[in-house]
């Protein structure tokens, strides 16, 4: 189980975020000040730290610098402004990614998964085999079959299909796909996702007009579900 540490002083946000991430299968600890969070990070050795920049005792950039002096734990910083100069300073100082307030738990979790994937963590949450209808995906073997017939997928097509299949029935946004599959935390073109979805549909024997597994939810994203 992935161990998270949230360093956040907002008494409204912190418990809600902890509960939501706990429900998604993470082990979550928290701190309301920078120094308390730094001590917890050193003592408990979490897999990832979510660090708010606007802390009451020590500026978040200073906390990051002190943490980097003693640990290489992945860090996602949170700020109320995406043009905050301190964000650039944090990234230069070793932060792995950032989120801008207000953010949803889904957006944050996408960042967590992307960072853990890049840093080699989070293996405990990887599913070994995914089955949706006649579609079967062997995750470690990077193979997929449809009704027993092997699918000839490119590496990117496989990653896209796996990501969707691990969330059957759930609408996944294109932004999350760009972060998780393409590992583009700074943004990217939705057209990239659309093109790969089109190629994937063709190999699944369907079209956008007549979907079987991949269903577009206009203005939101795409979900994978069993035919019918």
Buried (B, 14 or more C-beta within 10 A) or exposed (E): EBBBBBBBBBEEBBEEBBEBBEEBEBBBBBBBBBBBBBEBBEEEEBBBBBBBBBBEEBBBBBBBBBBBEEBEBBBBBBBEEEEBEBBEBBBEBBBBBBBBBEBEBBBBBBBBBBBBBBBEBBEEBEEEEBEBBBBBBEBEEEEBBBEEEEBEBEEBBBBBBBBBBBEBEEBBBBBBBBBBBBEBBEEBEBEBBBEBBEBBBEBBEBEEEEBBBBBBEEEEBBBBBEEE
